[in-house]
Each structure stands twice: as structure tokens, then as C-alpha cells.
Amino acid sequence: MANDATRSVAVFVVWSSQLGAQEKNVGEATTLIPDRRVSNFWDSSLVVGTAFSRAANRSEPAWDVYMLFGPNASWPATGVPTPAWWEHQLSGLPPELRLDPRRFAAKARALERDLR
């Protein structure tokens, strides 16, 4: 992600305990995405990953999943909205949606263009 002044974009990074991560690791991990538009959260109970597991057609909590939502995404009272685009780095999910940073960035830029 380019570190720019685009205020029409918000980035939410949810850190969770897969692979032994702990809340104390979040501070250092936040340096991986040095952009002022990023808000970081710790999810010790895997609430977010569980909610988004349905969007990823996964029975286990989703993690290493990257999702884009358009400006009109509707957050229902229960569940989560369907992402405009998503990619992953997990086994057992569609290989055609495996994270491709260039493709993901292009999808994000296209959504941002729609805001103008």
C-alpha cells in the first residue's frame, strides 16, 4: 500500500492468535504496515476470523485473508458484509484467489477510483 493522503481509504488490520501470536506481539507487528490510514486491532477470541470464515467458505476462523469493501458495504446486524474482492494465503481455499499483491492493489485502486 502506498503511504499517501487518500482519506477515502481506511485499512483495518486484525491480529489474532494463529501460529502462537500474542497481544504483546502486536506493537512490533504494526510496523509492517506503516501507513496512517491503518487501524490495528487484537482479536484474542477470533471473533473477526470466525465471522469472516463464512465469506471465505471456511469452517475454521479466517486468517491471512485480505478483503476489500466498497463504500456502500452494508454491515448487517449479524454476520458480515460480502467483500467486493478478497484473497488469501491459506491452503484449502481457491487457488485462483491466492494473494497476488499486484492484482490486489489493482482491485483496491479500482474501488478507490469509483469513489471519485
C-alpha positions in Angstrom: 0.0 0.0 0.0 1.4 3.4 -0.9 1.6 5.7 2.1 -0.4 8.6 0.7 -3.0 11.1 1.8 -6.0 9.3 0.4 -8.6 9.8 3.1 -11.3 7.8 1.2 -9.5 4.6 2.2 -9.5 3.1 5.7 -7.4 0.0 6.5 -8.3 -2.3 9.4 -5.7 -4.9 10.4 -7.0 -7.5 12.8 -4.2 -9.5 14.5 -5.1 -12.8 16.1 -3.5 -15.8 17.9 -2.9 -18.1 15.0 0.7 -19.5 15.0 1.2 -18.6 18.6 0.9 -14.8 18.3 0.1 -12.9 21.4 -1.2 -9.5 22.1 2.2 -8.4 23.2 3.4 -9.0 19.6 1.0 -6.5 18.0 3.1 -3.4 18.7 6.1 -4.7 16.7 3.8 -6.2 14.0 2.2 -2.9 13.3 5.4 -1.6 11.9 4.9 -4.0 8.9 2.2 -1.6 7.6 3.4 1.9 8.3 0.5 3.9 7.0 -1.5 6.5 8.9 -4.8 5.1 7.4 -4.2 1.8 9.2 -6.1 0.9 12.4 -4.8 -2.2 14.2 -6.8 -4.4 16.4 -6.1 -7.5 18.6 -8.8 -10.3 18.4 -7.9 -12.8 21.2 -11.2 -14.6 20.8 -11.0 -15.0 17.0 -14.4 -13.2 16.7 -13.4 -11.5 13.4 -11.9 -14.6 11.8 -14.9 -16.6 12.7 -17.3 -14.1 11.3 -15.3 -13.8 8.0 -14.8 -17.6 7.7 -18.2 -17.8 6.0 -17.2 -15.2 3.4 -14.1 -17.4 2.7 -16.2 -20.6 2.7 -14.0 -21.9 5.5 -15.1 -23.8 8.6 -12.1 -22.6 10.7 -11.5 -18.9 11.5 -10.2 -17.0 8.6 -6.7 -15.5 8.9 -4.2 -14.4 6.3 -7.2 -13.2 4.4 -7.3 -9.8 2.7 -10.7 -8.2 1.9 -11.8 -5.1 0.1 -15.2 -3.5 0.7 -16.7 -0.8 -1.4 -18.0 2.5 0.1 -21.6 1.1 0.1 -20.8 -2.1 2.0 -23.7 -2.7 4.4 -22.8 -4.2 7.7 -25.7 -6.3 8.8 -26.9 -6.6 12.4 -25.5 -10.1 12.4 -22.7 -11.5 10.3 -20.5 -9.5 8.0 -20.9 -8.0 4.5 -19.7 -9.8 1.4 -16.4 -8.3 0.3 -16.1 -6.7 -3.1 -12.8 -8.7 -3.5 -10.8 -11.0 -1.3 -7.6 -13.0 -1.5 -5.8 -15.4 0.9 -2.6 -17.2 1.8 -4.2 -20.4 3.1 -4.3 -23.9 1.9 -7.7 -25.4 1.0 -9.1 -22.2 -0.4 -9.5 -21.4 -4.1 -6.0 -21.2 -5.7 -7.2 -18.5 -8.1 -7.8 -16.2 -5.1 -4.3 -16.8 -3.7 -2.8 -13.5 -2.7 -1.3 -11.7 -5.7 -0.2 -8.3 -4.3 -0.3 -6.6 -7.8 -3.8 -7.9 -8.5 -5.0 -7.0 -5.0 -3.6 -3.4 -5.3 -5.2 -3.1 -8.8 -8.6 -4.1 -7.3 -8.1 -1.6 -4.4 -7.3 1.2 -6.8 -10.4 0.4 -8.9 -12.6 0.6 -5.8 -10.9 3.9 -4.9 -11.5 5.3 -8.4 -15.2 4.5 -8.0 -15.2 7.0 -5.1 -14.2 9.9 -7.2 
